[in-house]
Amino acid sequence: MPAMPEHTPSPSSADVLIVGAGPAGLALGAALSDIGLSCLLLEQQPRAALEDPAEDGREIALTHRARAVMEQLGLWSRLDAADIAPLNQARVVDGSSPLVLHFGQDRAARTGEPLGWLVPNHLIRRAAWQAAVLRPGVQVLTDARVTAIERDPQAAHVTLADGRRLSARLLVAADSRFSSTRRMAGIGAAMHDFGRSVVVGRVQHTQPHGGVAWECFRYGNTLALLPMNNDQSSAVVTVGADRVAEWLALSDGEFAARIQAQSDGRLGSLQAVGPRHHYPLVGVYAQRFVAPRFALIGDAAVGMHPVTAHGWNFGLYGVEVLARELAANRQRGADPGDLAPLMRYESEHRRTTLPVWAGTNAIVTLFTDERTVPRLARRAVLALAEHAPGLSQLVKAGIERQLTGRAGAATRA
Ligand SMILES: Cc1cc2nc3c(=O)[nH]c(=O)nc-3n(C[C@H](O)[C@H](O)[C@H](O)COP(=O)(O)OP(=O)(O)OC[C@H]3O[C@@H](n4cnc5c(N)ncnc54)[C@H](O)[C@@H]3O)c2cc1C
């Protein structure tokens, strides 16, 4: 790939310092540049890891709202159409129960559009990098680990591991769910450690998936199958953290055989494709998203359990809202570090994310508890959600709004 034109860091003059050039930090950099604020991103990884990120096994389900933000920021047009898979329906099954809970069953016929789309995470990261570094207002300093921060009434200051000190009027932490910058700012976070991990790997299958995502709550582990292009699916297995090594050590044939058995052969005969990856499952919710001259964005604000596929979607919603508030503030000629627009961002982003974060944790806890009473409870929940007159439509419509990102649209209008 030819070298891309970009802007060499001259680290003293930016309006905003962003810690972390993951997808959230890069998207925020692009959005702030578009409203006329200059940004300097500080990233501990080397440049090559950002320019051409390695495949990481995460297949990201995107909502309609997330796609719209990606289009606006020029990320979507940088994705190859062949790498975007439509997500038409989602189905949930529990244990050996024949009951299936359906979402989006007749959606394509009703609306002509899918529930959402699936795109590999490393391609989103690459698109975010390309879109950010071409903007005149964005500079990126790589191999730059932030080790300390300070704030005073005039500015926020960071110190890098090599001793350099940088300042700006606003500091934004986009440095992952285990954000050390959040901690250095004195902001705590609720952490829900599920004691489990996901092992992810692709499988090729002989039967078409029809764009259907399956969530199979089995006893001992949970399996999600996410539809990708070319008759492939991403298998996402949730296992006790003590069983990760066992799942990673399986041969390709053993892995495919386990997935085939746990999915009841729905996709025909399976073959494993490519490497497997694993991630610990810890949900994180920051106690505050902002402080004077300081804000959190992306997973540093809200780190979701992946089962409801909302982490990056929420990251983009946060970027949209924070950029909108800072744009209005800038039009008034005010300081970008002012607390009032930051508080408005916090309030809206909390309203959008907190119910889903708490609801996701409750669902995961109920659906992975193997004792008899929770098993009976979740069968009752599935039966009611699928069949109870009135309630079924209400629950499904609500969950469909969340899956498409259209919940709370009225408050954003
Ligand atoms: C298995 C799995 C499946 C998922 N599926 C979905 C899905 O379907 N839909 C969805 O919306 N989301 C999904 N997600 C969530 C999504 O991947 C994350 O929300 C998103 O990648 C977070 O981006 P981020 O930029 O906030 O953080 P990160 O990607 O973690 O980036 C943080 C960056 O900060 C840098 N950094 C950290 N500390 C410092 C420091 N001190 N100094 C400088 N730099 C620093 C890091 O090097 C890194 O580059 C999934 C996650 C997993 C694990």
The ligand as an SDF file (V2000), in Angstrom:
LIG
                    3D

 53 58  0  0  0  0  0  0  0  0999 V2000
  -14.8930  -10.6850   21.0720 C   0  0  0  0  0  0  0  0  0  0  0  0
  -15.4190   -9.2920   20.9560 C   0  0  0  0  0  0  0  0  0  0  0  0
  -16.5030   -9.0410   20.1130 C   0  0  0  0  0  0  0  0  0  0  0  0
  -17.0100   -7.7540   19.9940 C   0  0  0  0  0  0  0  0  0  0  0  0
  -18.1020   -7.5640   19.1920 N   0  0  0  0  0  0  0  0  0  0  0  0
  -18.6380   -6.3350   19.0960 C   0  0  0  0  0  0  0  0  0  0  0  0
  -19.7880   -6.1170   18.2810 C   0  0  0  0  0  0  0  0  0  0  0  0
  -20.3130   -7.0490   17.6590 O   0  0  0  0  0  0  0  0  0  0  0  0
  -20.2990   -4.8500   18.1970 N   0  0  0  0  0  0  0  0  0  0  0  0
  -19.7340   -3.8170   18.8620 C   0  0  0  0  0  0  0  0  0  0  0  0
  -20.2480   -2.6980   18.7580 O   0  0  0  0  0  0  0  0  0  0  0  0
  -18.6380   -3.9900   19.6440 N   0  0  0  0  0  0  0  0  0  0  0  0
  -18.0910   -5.2190   19.7680 C   0  0  0  0  0  0  0  0  0  0  0  0
  -16.9740   -5.4070   20.5430 N   0  0  0  0  0  0  0  0  0  0  0  0
  -16.3960   -4.2430   21.2610 C   0  0  0  0  0  0  0  0  0  0  0  0
  -15.4010   -3.4370   20.4260 C   0  0  0  0  0  0  0  0  0  0  0  0
  -14.3970   -4.2910   19.9020 O   0  0  0  0  0  0  0  0  0  0  0  0
  -14.7860   -2.3570   21.3360 C   0  0  0  0  0  0  0  0  0  0  0  0
  -15.8300   -1.6070   21.9020 O   0  0  0  0  0  0  0  0  0  0  0  0
  -13.8680   -1.3930   20.6110 C   0  0  0  0  0  0  0  0  0  0  0  0
  -12.8620   -2.0650   19.9100 O   0  0  0  0  0  0  0  0  0  0  0  0
  -13.2180   -0.4460   21.6290 C   0  0  0  0  0  0  0  0  0  0  0  0
  -12.4600    0.5300   20.9810 O   0  0  0  0  0  0  0  0  0  0  0  0
  -11.6540    1.6160   21.8500 P   0  0  0  0  0  0  0  0  0  0  0  0
  -10.9720    2.4780   20.8270 O   0  0  0  0  0  0  0  0  0  0  0  0
  -12.5170    2.2480   22.8630 O   0  0  0  0  0  0  0  0  0  0  0  0
  -10.5900    0.7800   22.6850 O   0  0  0  0  0  0  0  0  0  0  0  0
   -9.3560   -0.1060   22.2320 P   0  0  0  0  0  0  0  0  0  0  0  0
   -9.5810   -0.7390   20.9150 O   0  0  0  0  0  0  0  0  0  0  0  0
   -9.0720   -0.9780   23.4000 O   0  0  0  0  0  0  0  0  0  0  0  0
   -8.1480    0.9400   22.0210 O   0  0  0  0  0  0  0  0  0  0  0  0
   -7.4790    1.5530   23.0940 C   0  0  0  0  0  0  0  0  0  0  0  0
   -6.1510    2.0940   22.5740 C   0  0  0  0  0  0  0  0  0  0  0  0
   -5.5140    2.8300   23.6190 O   0  0  0  0  0  0  0  0  0  0  0  0
   -4.1170    2.5180   23.6230 C   0  0  0  0  0  0  0  0  0  0  0  0
   -3.6090    2.8060   24.9750 N   0  0  0  0  0  0  0  0  0  0  0  0
   -3.9580    2.2000   26.1350 C   0  0  0  0  0  0  0  0  0  0  0  0
   -3.3100    2.7470   27.1900 N   0  0  0  0  0  0  0  0  0  0  0  0
   -2.5190    3.7330   26.6720 C   0  0  0  0  0  0  0  0  0  0  0  0
   -1.6160    4.6640   27.2620 C   0  0  0  0  0  0  0  0  0  0  0  0
   -1.4100    4.7050   28.5800 N   0  0  0  0  0  0  0  0  0  0  0  0
   -0.9600    5.5330   26.4470 N   0  0  0  0  0  0  0  0  0  0  0  0
   -1.1810    5.5110   25.0970 C   0  0  0  0  0  0  0  0  0  0  0  0
   -2.0230    4.6480   24.4970 N   0  0  0  0  0  0  0  0  0  0  0  0
   -2.7000    3.7730   25.2700 C   0  0  0  0  0  0  0  0  0  0  0  0
   -4.0890    1.0420   23.2410 C   0  0  0  0  0  0  0  0  0  0  0  0
   -2.8240    0.6520   22.7430 O   0  0  0  0  0  0  0  0  0  0  0  0
   -5.1790    0.9810   22.1720 C   0  0  0  0  0  0  0  0  0  0  0  0
   -4.6760    1.2430   20.8750 O   0  0  0  0  0  0  0  0  0  0  0  0
  -16.4340   -6.6850   20.7180 C   0  0  0  0  0  0  0  0  0  0  0  0
  -15.3450   -6.9280   21.5600 C   0  0  0  0  0  0  0  0  0  0  0  0
  -14.8450   -8.2200   21.6860 C   0  0  0  0  0  0  0  0  0  0  0  0
  -13.6820   -8.4760   22.6140 C   0  0  0  0  0  0  0  0  0  0  0  0
  1  2  1  0
  2  3  1  0
  2 52  2  0
  3  4  2  0
  4  5  1  0
  4 50  1  0
  5  6  2  0
  6  7  1  0
  6 13  1  0
  7  8  2  0
  7  9  1  0
  9 10  1  0
 10 11  2  0
 10 12  1  0
 12 13  2  0
 13 14  1  0
 14 15  1  0
 14 50  1  0
 15 16  1  0
 16 17  1  0
 16 18  1  0
 18 19  1  0
 18 20  1  0
 20 21  1  0
 20 22  1  0
 22 23  1  0
 23 24  1  0
 24 25  2  0
 24 26  1  0
 24 27  1  0
 27 28  1  0
 28 29  2  0
 28 30  1  0
 28 31  1  0
 31 32  1  0
 32 33  1  0
 33 34  1  0
 33 48  1  0
 34 35  1  0
 35 36  1  0
 35 46  1  0
 36 37  1  0
 36 45  1  0
 37 38  2  0
 38 39  1  0
 39 40  1  0
 39 45  2  0
 40 41  1  0
 40 42  2  0
 42 43  1  0
 43 44  2  0
 44 45  1  0
 46 47  1  0
 46 48  1  0
 48 49  1  0
 50 51  2  0
 51 52  1  0
 52 53  1  0
M  END
$$$$
